[in-house]
Every structure is written in structure tokens, then in C-alpha cells.
Amino acid sequence: MPLDPQAEFVLDRVPDIWTDVNVLTVEKVRDWAARTYPHSHDRPLSGIATDYIQVPGAEGPIGATVYRDTTRASQGAFIWFHGGGFIMESPESHALLNAITRASGYTVVSVEYRLAPENPFPAAPQDCYASIRWVGQHLPEICGKEGPLVIGGESAGGNLAAVAAQMVRDNGGPEIVLQILVYPMMAFRYDGPSRHDRSLGVLAPPEAIDWIWKLYLSSSDGAVPLASPLLADTLCGLPPAVIITAEYDLLRDEGEAYASRLERAGVPVALRRYDGMPHGFADWIYELDAARDCVKFIASCLARAAVSANPSYFS
């Protein structure tokens, strides 16, 4: 379907800096990100409290913001890894996470993993794994009770959540009842049609994805599962997954390919594509009906995870 009119209106206000990646710098891209999402700052929701804490990373403490709904008991802990191509902070997640906290009743822990290129791969996945282990050991302190523990993220953060789920599986816990991957980056190289379709790159062209991966990996091999979770030898034994994709997104096909591989491995999957939406749409919760629907969908999946570990809740 055509690009949604609400999304088109939002994107018309987004400055374009991707015309020539050869002249881009990390500083320019970080400034672009800060200017792209000005709507998301300074809109606290009544009854949502935020606290800044430190959690153990792989090589020392890293920051995390904890979102709590003060009007009711916590339903569980939801660890979130922000997007931003592994190189940018994501202040836009503030609005999204406020909304998820309100809609779900979960305590959300947004982790500030180390960023590339200052801290290239594998710093980020190692930090995310360390944060999961710590939260899993401190659930009563974080949300007032034991479990359930859910992890998730958007874009690069979706990659990190998928990688961390594999690391947790391979290293004996803690138990994760659900992973929520929102338009995730799943492979360094991917030959699906969407990755090369310039008409879908309404926020950034295909070469921007290559530029981001190069900065993230530095001299490392991007084909290893720690970087490209879609390329793991096996996906058996992973927690049930909710995967959200967008029609106008270069990353669409790789997220949906991961859903297919999970299903073939016997992992319960709920896949939802938002037609007419671009990459990053869920962050525009004040502008897009689809973003608000996405929050409701995530909250409904979190609610089911809080009461049942039966895979039938995906049916």
C-alpha cells in the first residue's frame, strides 16, 4: 500500500542527511537523530516514575533508566535495548517506553549499552548480556517480585535483544519468557529484496545501512551470530518471540526471515507487519495511529507473558 499519510506528514519534517554517506560523520548523524525526534522529549506521563541507575556492563558499570507505573503493582520486568544503529543514543525511546509502561504495567529497564565506533562490536552485545544477568538476579529489587523477565528492542536494539537471547540460552539463564523485536537489524549482509529497494528507504538509503554496519563492526567479522543473529546455526530453545516489521523499511525482510527461522526451529512466534509504515514508526506515538496500536499490541503480548508460559497465547 502507499506510504501512510500520517507517516508521510511526519517524514516531510525529517531533515535528510543521507544523500552522500562519504561525507558523513558520527557527530553529524547523532545531531540529526537528536533533531529528528524533538517531539519525544519532556512529555512525562502522570503516574510514571523514572529512575536512573547503574548496572554491570561487560567492562564496568553502564547506565539504565527504569520506568515504573506508580499506580499499580509491577507485572514483571521488561529490559529494553534502544535503536540508533549501534552508534546513537535514542532519546526518542523515552516517549515509547513511557507508553509501554503505562499500557502494560511492566517495569521497563532501558539499558545504555556502549556505543560504536568508540566501543565497537562486541562491546554492545556483551553489555546487554551482562545487564540481563544482573536484572535477572535482582527482580525483587527492580519490580517487587520474581519474574517474568522479558527482553526487547528496536532496530539495532532488536538485533541486540535477539543476540542476547541466544547468549542467555547458551549460558544457562536467566529464564526469559518472551523476546520482542521491533523492526530489528538481523544480518550484516542480507540479500532479501527489501534491503536493496530504495523506494522503501524513506528514512535512509541502502548505503546508510552498510555505513552503520561498518562503523559498528570495525575490523570484526559481521557473519558471526554475535553480530548477525539470523546466521546462528540453530535457533532451537530460544524464548517465544514477537517480531514487528514495517512495510517501508529496508530491514523488513530480514526481520520476517528471522520469524520464519524461529518457527521452523519450533519457537512460538507472533509476527505483525505494519503496512504503510516506515522504519522507526513506533517512536512517533504522538503523531501516528499505527504507533499507538503498536504499543497496545506489545502491551497485550506482555500481559499474556505475565500469566502464561503456554505457547498457545500466540494463537
SVG drawing of the C-alpha trace seen along z (x, -y; Angstrom):
<svg xmlns="http://www.w3.org/2000/svg" viewBox="-5 -20 45 47">
<polyline fill="none" stroke="black" stroke-width="0.4" points="0.0,0.0 1.1,-3.6 3.0,-5.3 0.5,-6.2 -0.5,-9.9 0.2,-10.4 3.7,-8.9 4.3,-11.0 3.4,-14.1 5.9,-13.2 8.7,-12.3 8.3,-15.6 9.7,-17.2 12.7,-14.9 15.9,-16.5 17.8,-14.5 21.4,-13.9 21.9,-10.6 22.5,-12.0 26.2,-11.2 27.4,-8.8 31.0,-9.5 30.9,-12.9 29.0,-11.8 30.5,-11.8 29.2,-10.2 28.7,-13.6 26.5,-14.7 24.4,-11.6 24.0,-11.9 22.9,-15.5 20.5,-14.5 18.9,-11.9 18.5,-14.5 16.8,-16.9 14.7,-14.2 12.8,-13.3 12.2,-16.5 8.6,-15.6 9.6,-12.8 11.3,-14.9 9.8,-16.3 6.4,-14.7 6.2,-12.7 3.1,-10.7 1.2,-11.1 1.9,-8.2 5.1,-7.1 8.3,-7.5 11.7,-7.2 15.0,-6.5 18.5,-6.5 20.6,-3.6 23.8,-1.8 24.0,1.9 27.1,4.0 28.3,4.0 30.9,6.3 33.8,4.0 32.3,1.8 29.1,0.0 26.7,-1.3 23.6,-3.4 20.0,-2.4 16.7,-4.2 13.9,-2.4 10.3,-3.3 7.7,-2.4 3.9,-2.8 3.3,-4.1 -0.4,-3.5 -0.3,0.4 1.9,3.3 4.5,4.3 3.6,7.1 7.2,8.0 10.5,6.7 11.0,5.7 14.6,5.0 14.8,2.7 17.7,2.0 17.3,-1.2 17.8,-1.7 20.2,-4.1 22.3,-1.9 24.6,-0.9 26.2,-4.4 23.5,-6.8 21.7,-7.2 17.9,-7.0 16.1,-9.7 13.1,-9.0 12.6,-5.8 11.6,-7.9 8.1,-8.5 7.7,-4.9 8.8,-3.4 6.6,-5.7 3.7,-4.5 4.6,-0.8 5.0,-1.1 1.5,-2.7 -0.1,-0.2 1.5,2.9 2.2,2.3 5.7,3.7 8.8,2.1 10.9,1.2 14.7,1.1 16.3,-0.8 19.9,0.1 22.6,-2.3 25.0,0.2 28.3,-1.1 28.2,-2.7 30.3,-2.3 32.6,-3.5 34.2,-4.5 33.3,-1.0 33.0,1.3 31.5,4.8 31.3,6.9 31.0,4.3 27.2,3.7 26.1,7.4 28.4,8.1 26.9,5.2 23.3,6.3 24.0,9.8 25.6,8.6 22.6,6.4 20.2,9.2 22.1,11.4 22.1,8.6 18.4,7.8 17.5,11.5 19.3,11.7 17.6,8.6 14.0,8.9 12.5,8.3 14.6,5.1 13.6,4.0 9.9,4.8 8.9,6.0 8.6,9.7 10.2,12.6 9.6,12.7 8.5,12.7 11.5,11.4 11.1,10.1 13.7,8.5 13.2,6.4 14.5,3.6 14.0,1.7 16.2,1.6 19.8,2.1 18.3,2.8 16.2,5.6 19.5,7.1 21.0,6.9 17.9,8.4 18.0,11.4 21.7,11.8 21.3,11.6 18.6,14.2 20.9,16.6 23.7,15.8 21.3,16.4 20.2,19.7 23.8,20.8 25.0,19.8 22.3,21.2 19.9,18.3 18.3,16.3 14.9,17.5 13.4,15.1 9.8,15.7 9.5,13.5 11.6,11.5 10.1,8.5 12.0,7.4 10.8,4.3 11.9,3.8 15.3,5.5 18.6,5.4 19.3,9.1 22.2,9.6 25.4,7.8 24.8,8.9 21.3,9.8 20.0,10.3 16.3,10.0 14.5,7.6 13.7,5.0 17.4,4.4 18.1,3.1 14.8,1.4 15.5,-2.3 11.7,-3.0 11.5,-1.5 14.4,-3.6 12.2,-6.6 14.4,-7.5 17.8,-6.4 19.1,-4.7 20.6,-1.2 24.1,-2.5 23.4,-4.1 22.8,-0.6 26.2,0.5 27.8,-2.6 26.3,-1.9 27.4,1.8 31.0,0.8 31.2,-1.6 29.8,0.9 31.9,3.8 35.2,2.0 37.5,4.9 35.4,7.7 33.6,10.4 29.9,9.5 28.9,13.0 29.2,14.4 25.9,14.9 27.0,12.5 26.7,9.8 24.1,11.3 21.7,13.5 19.9,14.5 23.0,16.5 23.1,18.7 23.5,22.4 20.3,23.1 17.5,21.1 16.1,24.0 15.5,23.4 15.0,19.7 12.1,17.9 8.9,17.1 9.2,14.1 7.1,11.1 8.5,9.6 7.2,6.3 8.1,5.1 7.2,2.1 6.4,2.2 8.6,-0.8 11.7,0.5 14.9,1.8 15.2,4.2 11.7,5.6 12.7,8.9 15.4,9.9 13.1,9.4 10.5,11.6 13.1,14.1 14.1,14.4 10.5,15.1 10.4,17.9 13.6,19.5 12.3,19.3 9.1,21.0 11.0,23.8 13.0,24.3 9.8,24.8 9.9,21.4 6.4,19.8 6.3,16.5 3.8,13.7 4.7,11.7 3.0,8.4 3.8,6.1 2.5,2.6 1.6,1.7 2.3,-1.9 4.7,-2.5 8.4,-3.4 11.3,-2.2 11.1,-3.8 7.4,-4.4 6.7,-3.2 8.6,-6.1 6.1,-8.7 3.4,-7.8 2.0,-11.4 1.6,-11.5 0.8,-8.1 -2.2,-5.9 -0.1,-2.9 2.4,-3.7 -0.3,-3.7 -1.7,-0.5 1.9,1.0 2.1,0.1 -1.2,1.8 -0.1,4.9 3.2,5.0 1.3,4.5 -1.1,7.3 1.8,9.7 3.4,8.6 0.2,9.2 -0.1,12.8 3.5,13.5 2.8,12.4 0.1,15.0 1.1,17.9 4.2,19.6 2.0,21.7 2.9,21.1 -0.8,21.1 -1.0,17.5 0.3,16.6 -2.6,18.2"/>
</svg>
